[in-house]
Amino acid sequence: MIGVIFMFAGEMLEVRVNGNDVIFRSGPNPIWATIEGLQLSKAGVIKEFPDLKDQVNWKEQAIERFKDKIAGFSTEQEKVNYIIEDLKQYGYVPKYTQKGGHRPQRIK
């Protein structure tokens, strides 16, 4: 299991990768949620997947594509690296990483 803590506009976002499972939490009363539990912005999804613009079930297709992309990586570290690079594009700043429950380490 690898966790990453991001900062975005003064708010903390935590992402954990455990095998092919990816969970997220943020906000004042954080509760862990899978990708299905997140509120996805249609504009953000269309920016990533322009072909979903006119699709009725754009959210479901975007979630499936995310899951397929994550499953395509062979290690948890590769999955975490992808998530870090993807979220950086949207202004999220990675601050700490934590592996296997050990002490968090600052990302340089």
N, C-alpha and C positions, 0 to 999 in steps of 0.2 A: 504494500500500500504506500502510495506517495501522495502527499498533500501539498498544495501551493496556496499561499495567501497573496491576494492582489489588493491594491488600493485603487479606487475609482471615485473621484469627486468627494473625497473625505469619507467614503464608505468602504468597508472591508468586504471582500468576496473570497470565500474559501472553496477550493475545488479539490476533491479526492478521487484518485484513480486506484481501483483495486481490480486487477485483471482487466476485463472489458467493461466493468461497471464504473460509471463516472457520476459523482454526486456533487451538488452545489449547495451553498448556503450564504446568505447575506442579510443585511438589515438589522434593526434593533433587537428583534427576537428571532434569531436565525433558526430555521428548521431545515434539515437536509431534504433535498429534492433531487429527483432524477431529471433528465432533460425533458421528460414529458410534463413535469410539474412547473417548468419555467414559463414565464410569459415571454414569448418570442415576438420581436418587432417584425412586422411584415416587410418594412423597408430594409431592415438588416438582413432578413432572409433573402430578399430579392437582390440585394447587393452581392451576397455570396452565391446565390443560385438564380440568375436572371430568368432562366426558363420556367421558374415557378410563378412568375408574375400573374398569369391569368388562370392559374390552377385553383380550383375550389378547395382542395385539401392540401394547400401549400405547407401548412404546419406539420402535418403527418409525414409528408414527403421529406421535408427538411430534417426532421427527427431521424427518420430512417437513414438518410444520407450521412448524418453525423455518426450514428451507430456503426454503419458500414465502414466509415473512415477510421473510427477508433479501432474497430476489430481488425483492420488491415495492418496495424502496427504490431510488431512481434513482442515488444517489451513495454512495460509500464513507463519507463523513462522516455521512450519514443512518443508515447501517447501524451505524456506531460509536456514534452517539448513542443508538440503540435498545438496543444491547448494554450501554452504560454505565447507562442508566436501568433496564434489566431486572436487571442484577446488583446495583445499589444496593439493590433491594428485599430482597435476600438477605444484606445486610451486607458486600458487597464495596465497598471504597473505592478509587475511581480515583485514581492518583497521578501518572502520566506518560502522555503521548501522544507518538508519534513518527510523522512523515509522510515517506514516500518515502526512508527511510534517513537522514534528517537527525538532528541531535542531539535527544534526548528533551527535552520541555518539561513542567514541572510543571503539573498541572491545578489551577486555583484554585477 
